[in-house]
Amino acid sequence: MSEHSCEYCDGIVRDRILPRHGFNHAVGFVILENIPVGVCDQCGNHYYDAVVLKRVHELATGQRSPARTEVVPVGSI
């Protein structure tokens, strides 16, 4: 990715690496580590490359095996 204007607030989107981030997919929940992401410096909106979103889809649908599996606690209020 390269710097560009945010489509929501016209801030500047800058490249970062997120150490860990969770994604909701239609099939399930996936956590990726060390992912490249564009983050708006004003509103914080995230922009993902197609490669990242494809990996989320592959892991959620079982097309790719995860590096490991973790248990995620779920509760209600």
PDB file of N, CA, C and O in Angstrom, chain B, residues numbered from 101:
ATOM      1  N   MET B 101       0.846  -1.177   0.000  1.00  0.00           N
ATOM      2  CA  MET B 101       0.000   0.000   0.000  1.00  0.00           C
ATOM      3  C   MET B 101       0.888   1.235   0.000  1.00  0.00           C
ATOM      4  O   MET B 101       2.064   1.174   0.357  1.00  0.00           O
ATOM      5  N   SER B 102       0.315   2.331  -0.397  1.00  0.00           N
ATOM      6  CA  SER B 102       1.031   3.598  -0.310  1.00  0.00           C
ATOM      7  C   SER B 102       0.078   4.625   0.284  1.00  0.00           C
ATOM      8  O   SER B 102      -1.128   4.389   0.346  1.00  0.00           O
ATOM      9  N   GLU B 103       0.604   5.751   0.716  1.00  0.00           N
ATOM     10  CA  GLU B 103      -0.236   6.776   1.330  1.00  0.00           C
ATOM     11  C   GLU B 103      -1.272   7.283   0.343  1.00  0.00           C
ATOM     12  O   GLU B 103      -0.977   7.525  -0.827  1.00  0.00           O
ATOM     13  N   HIS B 104      -2.502   7.438   0.845  1.00  0.00           N
ATOM     14  CA  HIS B 104      -3.587   7.996   0.045  1.00  0.00           C
ATOM     15  C   HIS B 104      -4.607   8.628   0.987  1.00  0.00           C
ATOM     16  O   HIS B 104      -4.496   8.492   2.205  1.00  0.00           O
ATOM     17  N   SER B 105      -5.596   9.317   0.430  1.00  0.00           N
ATOM     18  CA  SER B 105      -6.622   9.978   1.239  1.00  0.00           C
ATOM     19  C   SER B 105      -7.666   8.973   1.705  1.00  0.00           C
ATOM     20  O   SER B 105      -8.040   8.061   0.968  1.00  0.00           O
ATOM     21  N   CYS B 106      -8.128   9.149   2.924  1.00  0.00           N
ATOM     22  CA  CYS B 106      -9.194   8.320   3.482  1.00  0.00           C
ATOM     23  C   CYS B 106     -10.499   8.654   2.768  1.00  0.00           C
ATOM     24  O   CYS B 106     -10.805   9.823   2.535  1.00  0.00           O
ATOM     25  N   GLU B 107     -11.254   7.636   2.427  1.00  0.00           N
ATOM     26  CA  GLU B 107     -12.519   7.861   1.725  1.00  0.00           C
ATOM     27  C   GLU B 107     -13.617   8.376   2.649  1.00  0.00           C
ATOM     28  O   GLU B 107     -14.667   8.805   2.169  1.00  0.00           O
ATOM     29  N   TYR B 108     -13.398   8.343   3.973  1.00  0.00           N
ATOM     30  CA  TYR B 108     -14.416   8.786   4.917  1.00  0.00           C
ATOM     31  C   TYR B 108     -14.186  10.198   5.441  1.00  0.00           C
ATOM     32  O   TYR B 108     -15.140  10.958   5.607  1.00  0.00           O
ATOM     33  N   CYS B 109     -12.906  10.561   5.706  1.00  0.00           N
ATOM     34  CA  CYS B 109     -12.673  11.860   6.349  1.00  0.00           C
ATOM     35  C   CYS B 109     -11.598  12.700   5.659  1.00  0.00           C
ATOM     36  O   CYS B 109     -11.297  13.799   6.123  1.00  0.00           O
ATOM     37  N   ASP B 110     -11.023  12.219   4.585  1.00  0.00           N
ATOM     38  CA  ASP B 110      -9.942  12.900   3.872  1.00  0.00           C
ATOM     39  C   ASP B 110      -8.639  12.994   4.662  1.00  0.00           C
ATOM     40  O   ASP B 110      -7.756  13.773   4.303  1.00  0.00           O
ATOM     41  N   GLY B 111      -8.509  12.208   5.734  1.00  0.00           N
ATOM     42  CA  GLY B 111      -7.221  12.094   6.423  1.00  0.00           C
ATOM     43  C   GLY B 111      -6.244  11.326   5.536  1.00  0.00           C
ATOM     44  O   GLY B 111      -6.600  10.909   4.434  1.00  0.00           O
ATOM     45  N   ILE B 112      -5.034  11.143   6.007  1.00  0.00           N
ATOM     46  CA  ILE B 112      -4.015  10.407   5.255  1.00  0.00           C
ATOM     47  C   ILE B 112      -3.946   8.966   5.776  1.00  0.00           C
ATOM     48  O   ILE B 112      -3.824   8.736   6.979  1.00  0.00           O
ATOM     49  N   VAL B 113      -4.026   8.009   4.857  1.00  0.00           N
ATOM     50  CA  VAL B 113      -3.915   6.593   5.204  1.00  0.00           C
ATOM     51  C   VAL B 113      -2.446   6.201   5.096  1.00  0.00           C
ATOM     52  O   VAL B 113      -1.827   6.348   4.042  1.00  0.00           O
ATOM     53  N   ARG B 114      -1.894   5.696   6.210  1.00  0.00           N
ATOM     54  CA  ARG B 114      -0.479   5.338   6.264  1.00  0.00           C
ATOM     55  C   ARG B 114      -0.320   3.837   6.541  1.00  0.00           C
ATOM     56  O   ARG B 114      -1.127   3.228   7.243  1.00  0.00           O
ATOM     57  N   ASP B 115       0.736   3.267   5.974  1.00  0.00           N
ATOM     58  CA  ASP B 115       1.016   1.841   6.150  1.00  0.00           C
ATOM     59  C   ASP B 115       1.464   1.539   7.575  1.00  0.00           C
ATOM     60  O   ASP B 115       2.251   2.276   8.169  1.00  0.00           O
ATOM     61  N   ARG B 116       0.945   0.440   8.103  1.00  0.00           N
ATOM     62  CA  ARG B 116       1.340  -0.050   9.425  1.00  0.00           C
ATOM     63  C   ARG B 116       1.333  -1.571   9.399  1.00  0.00           C
ATOM     64  O   ARG B 116       0.816  -2.178   8.461  1.00  0.00           O
ATOM     65  N   ILE B 117       1.892  -2.168  10.400  1.00  0.00           N
ATOM     66  CA  ILE B 117       1.799  -3.613  10.613  1.00  0.00           C
ATOM     67  C   ILE B 117       1.069  -3.812  11.943  1.00  0.00           C
ATOM     68  O   ILE B 117       1.525  -3.339  12.984  1.00  0.00           O
ATOM     69  N   LEU B 118      -0.056  -4.507  11.902  1.00  0.00           N
ATOM     70  CA  LEU B 118      -0.778  -4.813  13.135  1.00  0.00           C
ATOM     71  C   LEU B 118      -0.259  -6.145  13.677  1.00  0.00           C
ATOM     72  O   LEU B 118      -0.201  -7.133  12.944  1.00  0.00           O
ATOM     73  N   PRO B 119       0.117  -6.177  14.954  1.00  0.00           N
ATOM     74  CA  PRO B 119       0.642  -7.414  15.509  1.00  0.00           C
ATOM     75  C   PRO B 119      -0.411  -8.524  15.565  1.00  0.00           C
ATOM     76  O   PRO B 119      -0.079  -9.705  15.467  1.00  0.00           O
ATOM     77  N   ARG B 120      -1.691  -8.137  15.724  1.00  0.00           N
ATOM     78  CA  ARG B 120      -2.760  -9.130  15.857  1.00  0.00           C
ATOM     79  C   ARG B 120      -4.091  -8.439  15.603  1.00  0.00           C
ATOM     80  O   ARG B 120      -4.349  -7.359  16.134  1.00  0.00           O
ATOM     81  N   HIS B 121      -4.946  -9.073  14.781  1.00  0.00           N
ATOM     82  CA  HIS B 121      -6.244  -8.467  14.485  1.00  0.00           C
ATOM     83  C   HIS B 121      -7.260  -9.558  14.177  1.00  0.00           C
ATOM     84  O   HIS B 121      -6.954 -10.518  13.470  1.00  0.00           O
ATOM     85  N   GLY B 122      -8.467  -9.409  14.708  1.00  0.00           N
ATOM     86  CA  GLY B 122      -9.543 -10.365  14.472  1.00  0.00           C
ATOM     87  C   GLY B 122     -10.455  -9.907  13.347  1.00  0.00           C
ATOM     88  O   GLY B 122     -10.735  -8.717  13.199  1.00  0.00           O
ATOM     89  N   PHE B 123     -10.915 -10.868  12.555  1.00  0.00           N
ATOM     90  CA  PHE B 123     -11.812 -10.604  11.431  1.00  0.00           C
ATOM     91  C   PHE B 123     -13.066 -11.460  11.572  1.00  0.00           C
ATOM     92  O   PHE B 123     -12.975 -12.662  11.822  1.00  0.00           O
ATOM     93  N   ASN B 124     -14.229 -10.848  11.414  1.00  0.00           N
ATOM     94  CA  ASN B 124     -15.476 -11.602  11.328  1.00  0.00           C
ATOM     95  C   ASN B 124     -15.710 -11.962   9.878  1.00  0.00           C
ATOM     96  O   ASN B 124     -15.688 -11.093   9.006  1.00  0.00           O
ATOM     97  N   HIS B 125     -15.934 -13.235   9.615  1.00  0.00           N
ATOM     98  CA  HIS B 125     -16.206 -13.746   8.268  1.00  0.00           C
ATOM     99  C   HIS B 125     -17.585 -14.385   8.324  1.00  0.00           C
ATOM    100  O   HIS B 125     -18.037 -14.773   9.402  1.00  0.00           O
ATOM    101  N   ALA B 126     -18.258 -14.501   7.199  1.00  0.00           N
ATOM    102  CA  ALA B 126     -19.589 -15.116   7.163  1.00  0.00           C
ATOM    103  C   ALA B 126     -19.572 -16.525   7.758  1.00  0.00           C
ATOM    104  O   ALA B 126     -20.580 -16.985   8.294  1.00  0.00           O
ATOM    105  N   VAL B 127     -18.436 -17.205   7.665  1.00  0.00           N
ATOM    106  CA  VAL B 127     -18.322 -18.586   8.137  1.00  0.00           C
ATOM    107  C   VAL B 127     -17.793 -18.666   9.570  1.00  0.00           C
ATOM    108  O   VAL B 127     -18.062 -19.646  10.266  1.00  0.00           O
ATOM    109  N   GLY B 128     -17.055 -17.666  10.019  1.00  0.00           N
ATOM    110  CA  GLY B 128     -16.492 -17.721  11.360  1.00  0.00           C
ATOM    111  C   GLY B 128     -15.575 -16.558  11.654  1.00  0.00           C
ATOM    112  O   GLY B 128     -15.572 -15.551  10.946  1.00  0.00           O
ATOM    113  N   PHE B 129     -14.801 -16.708  12.705  1.00  0.00           N
ATOM    114  CA  PHE B 129     -13.904 -15.669  13.198  1.00  0.00           C
ATOM    115  C   PHE B 129     -12.466 -16.107  12.956  1.00  0.00           C
ATOM    116  O   PHE B 129     -12.112 -17.255  13.225  1.00  0.00           O
ATOM    117  N   VAL B 130     -11.633 -15.199  12.449  1.00  0.00           N
ATOM    118  CA  VAL B 130     -10.238 -15.505  12.132  1.00  0.00           C
ATOM    119  C   VAL B 130      -9.344 -14.433  12.749  1.00  0.00           C
ATOM    120  O   VAL B 130      -9.667 -13.245  12.708  1.00  0.00           O
ATOM    121  N   ILE B 131      -8.231 -14.854  13.316  1.00  0.00           N
ATOM    122  CA  ILE B 131      -7.225 -13.923  13.824  1.00  0.00           C
ATOM    123  C   ILE B 131      -5.988 -14.041  12.947  1.00  0.00           C
ATOM    124  O   ILE B 131      -5.485 -15.141  12.714  1.00  0.00           O
ATOM    125  N   LEU B 132      -5.499 -12.902  12.461  1.00  0.00           N
ATOM    126  CA  LEU B 132      -4.242 -12.869  11.713  1.00  0.00           C
ATOM    127  C   LEU B 132      -3.221 -12.088  12.527  1.00  0.00           C
ATOM    128  O   LEU B 132      -3.569 -11.177  13.278  1.00  0.00           O
ATOM    129  N   GLU B 133      -1.962 -12.456  12.367  1.00  0.00           N
ATOM    130  CA  GLU B 133      -0.882 -11.772  13.069  1.00  0.00           C
ATOM    131  C   GLU B 133       0.079 -11.142  12.074  1.00  0.00           C
ATOM    132  O   GLU B 133       0.305 -11.665  10.983  1.00  0.00           O
ATOM    133  N   ASN B 134       0.641 -10.004  12.475  1.00  0.00           N
ATOM    134  CA  ASN B 134       1.639  -9.279  11.668  1.00  0.00           C
ATOM    135  C   ASN B 134       1.125  -8.969  10.267  1.00  0.00           C
ATOM    136  O   ASN B 134       1.755  -9.318   9.269  1.00  0.00           O
ATOM    137  N   ILE B 135      -0.026  -8.311  10.209  1.00  0.00           N
ATOM    138  CA  ILE B 135      -0.639  -8.037   8.909  1.00  0.00           C
ATOM    139  C   ILE B 135      -0.407  -6.592   8.476  1.00  0.00           C
ATOM    140  O   ILE B 135      -0.482  -5.670   9.287  1.00  0.00           O
ATOM    141  N   PRO B 136      -0.123  -6.408   7.190  1.00  0.00           N
ATOM    142  CA  PRO B 136      -0.005  -5.050   6.657  1.00  0.00           C
ATOM    143  C   PRO B 136      -1.390  -4.435   6.535  1.00  0.00           C
ATOM    144  O   PRO B 136      -2.334  -5.087   6.088  1.00  0.00           O
ATOM    145  N   VAL B 137      -1.501  -3.190   6.931  1.00  0.00           N
ATOM    146  CA  VAL B 137      -2.792  -2.506   6.890  1.00  0.00           C
ATOM    147  C   VAL B 137      -2.544  -1.017   6.685  1.00  0.00           C
ATOM    148  O   VAL B 137      -1.536  -0.478   7.141  1.00  0.00           O
ATOM    149  N   GLY B 138      -3.464  -0.360   6.000  1.00  0.00           N
ATOM    150  CA  GLY B 138      -3.447   1.090   5.914  1.00  0.00           C
ATOM    151  C   GLY B 138      -4.367   1.631   6.994  1.00  0.00           C
ATOM    152  O   GLY B 138      -5.498   1.163   7.126  1.00  0.00           O
ATOM    153  N   VAL B 139      -3.907   2.610   7.773  1.00  0.00           N
ATOM    154  CA  VAL B 139      -4.708   3.176   8.858  1.00  0.00           C
ATOM    155  C   VAL B 139      -4.791   4.683   8.674  1.00  0.00           C
ATOM    156  O   VAL B 139      -3.771   5.356   8.527  1.00  0.00           O
ATOM    157  N   CYS B 140      -6.015   5.210   8.684  1.00  0.00           N
ATOM    158  CA  CYS B 140      -6.211   6.657   8.559  1.00  0.00           C
ATOM    159  C   CYS B 140      -5.701   7.351   9.815  1.00  0.00           C
ATOM    160  O   CYS B 140      -6.020   6.939  10.930  1.00  0.00           O
ATOM    161  N   ASP B 141      -4.909   8.405   9.633  1.00  0.00           N
ATOM    162  CA  ASP B 141      -4.344   9.117  10.778  1.00  0.00           C
ATOM    163  C   ASP B 141      -5.355  10.013  11.486  1.00  0.00           C
ATOM    164  O   ASP B 141      -5.054  10.543  12.556  1.00  0.00           O
ATOM    165  N   GLN B 142      -6.552  10.197  10.912  1.00  0.00           N
ATOM    166  CA  GLN B 142      -7.574  11.015  11.573  1.00  0.00           C
ATOM    167  C   GLN B 142      -8.684  10.174  12.193  1.00  0.00           C
ATOM    168  O   GLN B 142      -8.965  10.302  13.385  1.00  0.00           O
ATOM    169  N   CYS B 143      -9.324   9.307  11.387  1.00  0.00           N
ATOM    170  CA  CYS B 143     -10.484   8.557  11.888  1.00  0.00           C
ATOM    171  C   CYS B 143     -10.159   7.118  12.280  1.00  0.00           C
ATOM    172  O   CYS B 143     -10.975   6.454  12.919  1.00  0.00           O
ATOM    173  N   GLY B 144      -8.969   6.626  11.902  1.00  0.00           N
ATOM    174  CA  GLY B 144      -8.563   5.280  12.281  1.00  0.00           C
ATOM    175  C   GLY B 144      -9.116   4.159  11.418  1.00  0.00           C
ATOM    176  O   GLY B 144      -8.906   2.987  11.731  1.00  0.00           O
ATOM    177  N   ASN B 145      -9.824   4.489  10.332  1.00  0.00           N
ATOM    178  CA  ASN B 145     -10.354   3.449   9.449  1.00  0.00           C
ATOM    179  C   ASN B 145      -9.217   2.586   8.909  1.00  0.00           C
ATOM    180  O   ASN B 145      -8.134   3.087   8.608  1.00  0.00           O
ATOM    181  N   HIS B 146      -9.476   1.277   8.788  1.00  0.00           N
ATOM    182  CA  HIS B 146      -8.470   0.337   8.287  1.00  0.00           C
ATOM    183  C   HIS B 146      -8.737  -0.014   6.833  1.00  0.00           C
ATOM    184  O   HIS B 146      -9.887  -0.165   6.422  1.00  0.00           O
ATOM    185  N   TYR B 147      -7.665  -0.142   6.057  1.00  0.00           N
ATOM    186  CA  TYR B 147      -7.723  -0.554   4.654  1.00  0.00           C
ATOM    187  C   TYR B 147      -6.838  -1.785   4.488  1.00  0.00           C
ATOM    188  O   TYR B 147      -5.664  -1.764   4.857  1.00  0.00           O
ATOM    189  N   TYR B 148      -7.409  -2.868   3.927  1.00  0.00           N
ATOM    190  CA  TYR B 148      -6.687  -4.130   3.768  1.00  0.00           C
ATOM    191  C   TYR B 148      -6.469  -4.437   2.299  1.00  0.00           C
ATOM    192  O   TYR B 148      -7.338  -4.181   1.466  1.00  0.00           O
ATOM    193  N   ASP B 149      -5.294  -4.993   1.982  1.00  0.00           N
ATOM    194  CA  ASP B 149      -5.022  -5.482   0.630  1.00  0.00           C
ATOM    195  C   ASP B 149      -5.848  -6.740   0.378  1.00  0.00           C
ATOM    196  O   ASP B 149      -6.263  -7.420   1.316  1.00  0.00           O
ATOM    197  N   ALA B 150      -6.078  -7.037  -0.885  1.00  0.00           N
ATOM    198  CA  ALA B 150      -6.827  -8.231  -1.269  1.00  0.00           C
ATOM    199  C   ALA B 150      -6.154  -9.502  -0.752  1.00  0.00           C
ATOM    200  O   ALA B 150      -6.840 -10.469  -0.422  1.00  0.00           O
ATOM    201  N   VAL B 151      -4.829  -9.513  -0.677  1.00  0.00           N
ATOM    202  CA  VAL B 151      -4.097 -10.687  -0.186  1.00  0.00           C
ATOM    203  C   VAL B 151      -4.497 -11.013   1.258  1.00  0.00           C
ATOM    204  O   VAL B 151      -4.662 -12.181   1.611  1.00  0.00           O
ATOM    205  N   VAL B 152      -4.648  -9.987   2.079  1.00  0.00           N
ATOM    206  CA  VAL B 152      -5.038 -10.179   3.477  1.00  0.00           C
ATOM    207  C   VAL B 152      -6.454 -10.745   3.548  1.00  0.00           C
ATOM    208  O   VAL B 152      -6.703 -11.707   4.275  1.00  0.00           O
ATOM    209  N   LEU B 153      -7.374 -10.156   2.801  1.00  0.00           N
ATOM    210  CA  LEU B 153      -8.764 -10.611   2.839  1.00  0.00           C
ATOM    211  C   LEU B 153      -8.916 -12.013   2.261  1.00  0.00           C
ATOM    212  O   LEU B 153      -9.767 -12.782   2.708  1.00  0.00           O
ATOM    213  N   LYS B 154      -8.101 -12.344   1.277  1.00  0.00           N
ATOM    214  CA  LYS B 154      -8.122 -13.703   0.725  1.00  0.00           C
ATOM    215  C   LYS B 154      -7.659 -14.701   1.781  1.00  0.00           C
ATOM    216  O   LYS B 154      -8.236 -15.782   1.903  1.00  0.00           O
ATOM    217  N   ARG B 155      -6.625 -14.355   2.545  1.00  0.00           N
ATOM    218  CA  ARG B 155      -6.136 -15.240   3.599  1.00  0.00           C
ATOM    219  C   ARG B 155      -7.216 -15.448   4.668  1.00  0.00           C
ATOM    220  O   ARG B 155      -7.387 -16.562   5.163  1.00  0.00           O
ATOM    221  N   VAL B 156      -7.940 -14.389   5.025  1.00  0.00           N
ATOM    222  CA  VAL B 156      -9.045 -14.522   5.978  1.00  0.00           C
ATOM    223  C   VAL B 156     -10.064 -15.526   5.446  1.00  0.00           C
ATOM    224  O   VAL B 156     -10.500 -16.417   6.176  1.00  0.00           O
ATOM    225  N   HIS B 157     -10.442 -15.387   4.186  1.00  0.00           N
ATOM    226  CA  HIS B 157     -11.414 -16.290   3.564  1.00  0.00           C
ATOM    227  C   HIS B 157     -10.903 -17.734   3.554  1.00  0.00           C
ATOM    228  O   HIS B 157     -11.645 -18.660   3.883  1.00  0.00           O
ATOM    229  N   GLU B 158      -9.643 -17.921   3.179  1.00  0.00           N
ATOM    230  CA  GLU B 158      -9.067 -19.269   3.121  1.00  0.00           C
ATOM    231  C   GLU B 158      -9.066 -19.941   4.492  1.00  0.00           C
ATOM    232  O   GLU B 158      -9.391 -21.123   4.604  1.00  0.00           O
ATOM    233  N   LEU B 159      -8.707 -19.204   5.522  1.00  0.00           N
ATOM    234  CA  LEU B 159      -8.683 -19.765   6.870  1.00  0.00           C
ATOM    235  C   LEU B 159     -10.093 -20.042   7.387  1.00  0.00           C
ATOM    236  O   LEU B 159     -10.336 -21.081   8.001  1.00  0.00           O
ATOM    237  N   ALA B 160     -11.017 -19.123   7.142  1.00  0.00           N
ATOM    238  CA  ALA B 160     -12.387 -19.286   7.635  1.00  0.00           C
ATOM    239  C   ALA B 160     -13.106 -20.453   6.970  1.00  0.00           C
ATOM    240  O   ALA B 160     -13.913 -21.130   7.607  1.00  0.00           O
ATOM    241  N   THR B 161     -12.822 -20.692   5.705  1.00  0.00           N
ATOM    242  CA  THR B 161     -13.527 -21.744   4.962  1.00  0.00           C
ATOM    243  C   THR B 161     -12.791 -23.079   4.967  1.00  0.00           C
ATOM    244  O   THR B 161     -13.285 -24.054   4.401  1.00  0.00           O
ATOM    245  N   GLY B 162     -11.619 -23.138   5.595  1.00  0.00           N
ATOM    246  CA  GLY B 162     -10.870 -24.385   5.666  1.00  0.00           C
ATOM    247  C   GLY B 162     -10.026 -24.689   4.443  1.00  0.00           C
ATOM    248  O   GLY B 162      -9.477 -25.784   4.330  1.00  0.00           O
ATOM    249  N   GLN B 163      -9.912 -23.735   3.521  1.00  0.00           N
ATOM    250  CA  GLN B 163      -9.067 -23.933   2.342  1.00  0.00           C
ATOM    251  C   GLN B 163      -7.585 -23.900   2.706  1.00  0.00           C
ATOM    252  O   GLN B 163      -6.747 -24.402   1.957  1.00  0.00           O
ATOM    253  N   ARG B 164      -7.268 -23.313   3.845  1.00  0.00           N
ATOM    254  CA  ARG B 164      -5.886 -23.230   4.331  1.00  0.00           C
ATOM    255  C   ARG B 164      -5.907 -23.597   5.816  1.00  0.00           C
ATOM    256  O   ARG B 164      -6.813 -23.201   6.549  1.00  0.00           O
ATOM    257  N   SER B 165      -4.916 -24.344   6.243  1.00  0.00           N
ATOM    258  CA  SER B 165      -4.817 -24.726   7.651  1.00  0.00           C
ATOM    259  C   SER B 165      -4.208 -23.585   8.459  1.00  0.00           C
ATOM    260  O   SER B 165      -3.274 -22.928   7.998  1.00  0.00           O
ATOM    261  N   PRO B 166      -4.729 -23.344   9.661  1.00  0.00           N
ATOM    262  CA  PRO B 166      -4.167 -22.280  10.497  1.00  0.00           C
ATOM    263  C   PRO B 166      -2.829 -22.696  11.092  1.00  0.00           C
ATOM    264  O   PRO B 166      -2.537 -23.885  11.217  1.00  0.00           O
ATOM    265  N   ALA B 167      -2.021 -21.710  11.458  1.00  0.00           N
ATOM    266  CA  ALA B 167      -0.752 -21.978  12.137  1.00  0.00           C
ATOM    267  C   ALA B 167      -1.018 -22.606  13.502  1.00  0.00           C
ATOM    268  O   ALA B 167      -0.256 -23.459  13.959  1.00  0.00           O
ATOM    269  N   ARG B 168      -2.088 -22.186  14.143  1.00  0.00           N
ATOM    270  CA  ARG B 168      -2.525 -22.757  15.418  1.00  0.00           C
ATOM    271  C   ARG B 168      -3.983 -22.356  15.636  1.00  0.00           C
ATOM    272  O   ARG B 168      -4.508 -21.494  14.930  1.00  0.00           O
ATOM    273  N   THR B 169      -4.619 -22.970  16.594  1.00  0.00           N
ATOM    274  CA  THR B 169      -6.002 -22.650  16.936  1.00  0.00           C
ATOM    275  C   THR B 169      -6.035 -22.213  18.397  1.00  0.00           C
ATOM    276  O   THR B 169      -5.385 -22.819  19.248  1.00  0.00           O
ATOM    277  N   GLU B 170      -6.799 -21.155  18.682  1.00  0.00           N
ATOM    278  CA  GLU B 170      -6.940 -20.662  20.046  1.00  0.00           C
ATOM    279  C   GLU B 170      -8.408 -20.697  20.441  1.00  0.00           C
ATOM    280  O   GLU B 170      -9.290 -20.589  19.589  1.00  0.00           O
ATOM    281  N   VAL B 171      -8.666 -20.848  21.721  1.00  0.00           N
ATOM    282  CA  VAL B 171     -10.027 -20.820  22.248  1.00  0.00           C
ATOM    283  C   VAL B 171     -10.377 -19.372  22.561  1.00  0.00           C
ATOM    284  O   VAL B 171      -9.600 -18.665  23.203  1.00  0.00           O
ATOM    285  N   VAL B 172     -11.549 -18.931  22.107  1.00  0.00           N
ATOM    286  CA  VAL B 172     -11.994 -17.559  22.350  1.00  0.00           C
ATOM    287  C   VAL B 172     -13.206 -17.601  23.274  1.00  0.00           C
ATOM    288  O   VAL B 172     -14.226 -18.188  22.911  1.00  0.00           O
ATOM    289  N   PRO B 173     -13.125 -16.994  24.465  1.00  0.00           N
ATOM    290  CA  PRO B 173     -14.270 -16.984  25.366  1.00  0.00           C
ATOM    291  C   PRO B 173     -15.411 -16.129  24.799  1.00  0.00           C
ATOM    292  O   PRO B 173     -15.178 -15.078  24.203  1.00  0.00           O
ATOM    293  N   VAL B 174     -16.629 -16.593  24.993  1.00  0.00           N
ATOM    294  CA  VAL B 174     -17.815 -15.872  24.530  1.00  0.00           C
ATOM    295  C   VAL B 174     -18.763 -15.734  25.712  1.00  0.00           C
ATOM    296  O   VAL B 174     -18.994 -16.696  26.444  1.00  0.00           O
ATOM    297  N   GLY B 175     -19.308 -14.546  25.898  1.00  0.00           N
ATOM    298  CA  GLY B 175     -20.255 -14.315  26.981  1.00  0.00           C
ATOM    299  C   GLY B 175     -21.364 -13.391  26.535  1.00  0.00           C
ATOM    300  O   GLY B 175     -21.347 -12.894  25.409  1.00  0.00           O
ATOM    301  N   SER B 176     -22.315 -13.160  27.394  1.00  0.00           N
ATOM    302  CA  SER B 176     -23.395 -12.218  27.096  1.00  0.00           C
ATOM    303  C   SER B 176     -23.641 -11.350  28.321  1.00  0.00           C
ATOM    304  O   SER B 176     -23.247 -11.691  29.436  1.00  0.00           O
ATOM    305  N   ILE B 177     -24.294 -10.235  28.092  1.00  0.00           N
ATOM    306  CA  ILE B 177     -24.586  -9.307  29.189  1.00  0.00           C
ATOM    307  C   ILE B 177     -26.079  -9.303  29.425  1.00  0.00           C
ATOM    308  O   ILE B 177     -26.563  -8.592  30.306  1.00  0.00           O
TER     309      ILE B 177
END
